[in-house]
């Protein structure tokens, strides 16, 4: 008996529905904070520091690895201040809306044939819908703070997030046309078993046929995350933090966890949609092989996409507000409409 | 329960768990953090000087026209998604139909562009 059959024998035990649900939910609840910590440490602290010829945090833990935990503990002890003029209920709930919407994206992200919380038929549609809920939280924060900077930041964020929602959705449409399904698992298997113009050497990772879609998706993700070069809603030098300006302690931290959690989730979505998800371009590990190796394969792809996202972040200066809107409406949306039509023609004709 | 509903039950469980986690973290914080109230702490922040006027002052929402355009394109997206999943079955008929649909919507964008609402106003 080979090792593979032993493993699959052990894992093939029928788990009752409730137990499977608890395991899945527990694993994801652990993965998200860890993901936010890893991304924050590797990219925000170390990669940015090295790109700017400095060391970054070095004191907490070896090479500063525990810096973010120390920061979290610090935020835990901070006083929870509600401005006297703020709308208290809305002010209190806004960061929770942002963070919970981030959690909900992870429900559909597949990391193996069975390693997914819920395989929804409308997978990618659900992910996009849930991710755009954070706009509501940000508008709530901006309005409820009763602060001029916050109001301005909230309005900027709303204008930016709805403008880039469209390229994001329309870029995904090309992948949906090629795969013929909204189900993220089926999108992965389509890429693994697909072929490019009759050649099936590496399957058909959609980045090769949908490179325009991939480009639009990455730019739109950057704007959805309100990261530089699209960080006008939180621009420190103009509106000192925008909608976050009145927040303290853990509620302030929630916005950051939401940002990095969403960055990880969008990187995962990009790797599922364009880079083949948990599947390998060559070699079939079998059903249980992929259930075990899938998360590791996904992690490599997610880190690669995140590196790209954060590289943009550290490289480009902030755009002006009107340049931002011009880029979305006059370039990205027409480009993604053309992409849809061209993809449709290729799908039908070829 | 059907497989379909079970999947959405998981989403609901996840929503409850995420809320519990978030409120739990806030609860933990409330046990640890101090509360030393001073009136200055609750003033609206305006870069260090005393706030002038109300926080909810009138401001020019420059992008309200974009919000209308957004609704138009979002509805379009809802129509394109089901079409995109079944394009193979529709064939060239579906392709031409959708090309006309996208063309008419693009016309709307071009109209807005020519009217000058896509710039800083």
HADDOCK unambig.tbl for C-alpha pairs under 7 A between the chains (distance, minus, plus):
assign (segid A and resid 25 and name CA) (segid B and resid 14 and name CA) 6.68 0.50 0.50
assign (segid A and resid 76 and name CA) (segid B and resid 29 and name CA) 5.08 0.50 0.50
assign (segid A and resid 76 and name CA) (segid B and resid 33 and name CA) 6.77 0.50 0.50
assign (segid A and resid 77 and name CA) (segid B and resid 29 and name CA) 6.53 0.50 0.50
assign (segid A and resid 77 and name CA) (segid B and resid 32 and name CA) 5.71 0.50 0.50
assign (segid A and resid 77 and name CA) (segid B and resid 33 and name CA) 4.39 0.50 0.50
assign (segid A and resid 78 and name CA) (segid B and resid 33 and name CA) 5.61 0.50 0.50
assign (segid A and resid 79 and name CA) (segid B and resid 33 and name CA) 5.59 0.50 0.50
assign (segid A and resid 79 and name CA) (segid B and resid 34 and name CA) 5.76 0.50 0.50
assign (segid A and resid 79 and name CA) (segid B and resid 35 and name CA) 6.01 0.50 0.50
assign (segid A and resid 81 and name CA) (segid B and resid 42 and name CA) 6.96 0.50 0.50
assign (segid A and resid 82 and name CA) (segid B and resid 42 and name CA) 6.52 0.50 0.50
assign (segid A and resid 83 and name CA) (segid B and resid 42 and name CA) 4.36 0.50 0.50
assign (segid A and resid 83 and name CA) (segid B and resid 43 and name CA) 5.92 0.50 0.50
assign (segid A and resid 83 and name CA) (segid B and resid 44 and name CA) 6.13 0.50 0.50
assign (segid A and resid 84 and name CA) (segid B and resid 42 and name CA) 5.07 0.50 0.50
assign (segid A and resid 84 and name CA) (segid B and resid 43 and name CA) 6.32 0.50 0.50
assign (segid A and resid 96 and name CA) (segid B and resid 22 and name CA) 6.86 0.50 0.50
assign (segid A and resid 100 and name CA) (segid B and resid 18 and name CA) 5.92 0.50 0.50
assign (segid A and resid 100 and name CA) (segid B and resid 19 and name CA) 6.66 0.50 0.50
assign (segid A and resid 103 and name CA) (segid B and resid 18 and name CA) 6.50 0.50 0.50
assign (segid A and resid 104 and name CA) (segid B and resid 14 and name CA) 6.99 0.50 0.50
assign (segid A and resid 104 and name CA) (segid B and resid 15 and name CA) 6.74 0.50 0.50
assign (segid A and resid 107 and name CA) (segid B and resid 11 and name CA) 6.66 0.50 0.50
assign (segid A and resid 118 and name CA) (segid B and resid 7 and name CA) 5.18 0.50 0.50
assign (segid A and resid 118 and name CA) (segid B and resid 10 and name CA) 6.44 0.50 0.50
assign (segid A and resid 119 and name CA) (segid B and resid 7 and name CA) 6.68 0.50 0.50
assign (segid A and resid 120 and name CA) (segid B and resid 7 and name CA) 6.43 0.50 0.50
assign (segid A and resid 146 and name CA) (segid B and resid 55 and name CA) 4.35 0.50 0.50
assign (segid A and resid 146 and name CA) (segid B and resid 56 and name CA) 5.55 0.50 0.50
assign (segid A and resid 147 and name CA) (segid B and resid 44 and name CA) 6.25 0.50 0.50
assign (segid A and resid 147 and name CA) (segid B and resid 55 and name CA) 4.24 0.50 0.50
assign (segid A and resid 147 and name CA) (segid B and resid 56 and name CA) 6.81 0.50 0.50
assign (segid A and resid 148 and name CA) (segid B and resid 55 and name CA) 5.00 0.50 0.50
assign (segid A and resid 148 and name CA) (segid B and resid 56 and name CA) 6.81 0.50 0.50
assign (segid A and resid 159 and name CA) (segid B and resid 63 and name CA) 6.17 0.50 0.50
assign (segid A and resid 162 and name CA) (segid B and resid 70 and name CA) 6.68 0.50 0.50
assign (segid A and resid 163 and name CA) (segid B and resid 70 and name CA) 6.97 0.50 0.50
assign (segid A and resid 166 and name CA) (segid B and resid 74 and name CA) 6.94 0.50 0.50
assign (segid A and resid 173 and name CA) (segid B and resid 81 and name CA) 6.87 0.50 0.50
assign (segid A and resid 173 and name CA) (segid B and resid 84 and name CA) 6.92 0.50 0.50
assign (segid A and resid 176 and name CA) (segid B and resid 84 and name CA) 6.02 0.50 0.50
assign (segid A and resid 176 and name CA) (segid B and resid 85 and name CA) 6.17 0.50 0.50
assign (segid A and resid 177 and name CA) (segid B and resid 84 and name CA) 4.60 0.50 0.50
assign (segid A and resid 177 and name CA) (segid B and resid 85 and name CA) 5.88 0.50 0.50
assign (segid A and resid 177 and name CA) (segid B and resid 87 and name CA) 6.80 0.50 0.50
assign (segid A and resid 180 and name CA) (segid B and resid 84 and name CA) 6.49 0.50 0.50
assign (segid A and resid 180 and name CA) (segid B and resid 85 and name CA) 4.14 0.50 0.50
assign (segid A and resid 180 and name CA) (segid B and resid 86 and name CA) 6.17 0.50 0.50
assign (segid A and resid 181 and name CA) (segid B and resid 85 and name CA) 4.94 0.50 0.50
assign (segid A and resid 182 and name CA) (segid B and resid 85 and name CA) 6.98 0.50 0.50
assign (segid A and resid 246 and name CA) (segid B and resid 45 and name CA) 6.92 0.50 0.50
assign (segid A and resid 250 and name CA) (segid B and resid 26 and name CA) 6.78 0.50 0.50
assign (segid A and resid 322 and name CA) (segid B and resid 119 and name CA) 6.73 0.50 0.50
assign (segid A and resid 322 and name CA) (segid B and resid 120 and name CA) 5.78 0.50 0.50
assign (segid A and resid 326 and name CA) (segid B and resid 118 and name CA) 6.95 0.50 0.50
assign (segid A and resid 341 and name CA) (segid B and resid 99 and name CA) 6.65 0.50 0.50
assign (segid A and resid 344 and name CA) (segid B and resid 95 and name CA) 6.56 0.50 0.50
assign (segid A and resid 348 and name CA) (segid B and resid 88 and name CA) 6.56 0.50 0.50
assign (segid A and resid 348 and name CA) (segid B and resid 91 and name CA) 5.69 0.50 0.50
assign (segid A and resid 348 and name CA) (segid B and resid 92 and name CA) 6.21 0.50 0.50
